[in-house]
Amino acid sequence: MTGRLRGTSQICSRVLRSPQIAVSARLSVTSRCAGKSVQQIVSEETSAVKSGKFNLRVPDPSKSTHFKAAQVASGPIWTEKELSDVVQSSYIPETTSDKAAKAILDAWVAVIDRLSGYANPEKYTDQKAVWLAKMYLTECFIANSGLYGGMVAHTKQVFTQPPELGTVPRLLSEATNQRAAFRTILEIRKPNLLVKVLTVIFQFIDGFFAVAAHAVAPRITARAMGYLYEDAIAVYTRVLHEIENGDLRTLKNEPAPRIAVQYWNLGTDAKVRDAILAIRADKNHQMIVNHTIASLKNNADN
């Protein structure tokens, strides 16, 4: 990396695609952003949203359907090219709050890596367990942001009536997506009763902090979530490699969990790898959306 995103020409046609937008509009957006960095894409998103043009990534408040349009049963949500073209990308911190968000998130990811064994995998004989723990903890910390963020945004808009920029439907849509991804990873990991109980307890604890973060510092929280999605993309990219050639080869022929097949409209013969590809594509989408929301200039815009 030289301070800018590598491979940004690959990201545009995929991250600026929305099922609710006409094909011609999508092509127009794609043609305008070929070869641009995440910073440039986010800047265009921000300008469009503030001018009331919901034709890129942040949803139109009048169209609150889920961004994946999972209710459409005619075929997969993502094309094969979109699934395979996801590349590791990063938003370069520009402001003090950006740097604070990245520092907080990096510290938190380091904790996750320690807890899962991901930081020092050579210490463990069961490498598959390390990978499953890393995916589980990643989703565990992602799972509540959309739900509680949407609740906070809803409450703020009831009392302050800021400009309606689609934040509530975006966050609630994100919550639905996060829940599907979390359930998929849980079914792949097959946790015992103790892990299930601890997961429920943690969700309540994490919910408290999610509410506080979205209420006090919504932009920093959105930026931190963008960085967390970046880490998730990196993790799932490595997982896909391990499924093909490494410690997760036993998952290669394992059927995808039912929730994944239903939610992402995967085929009945879908495998775990297909579910991971869909989850990674969603994280890529959400990474851009959260960085866009974080780039809005004031809390009223959030």
Order of alpha helices (4+ residues) and beta strands (2+ residues): alpha-alpha-alpha-alpha-alpha-alpha-alpha-alpha-alpha-alpha-alpha-alpha
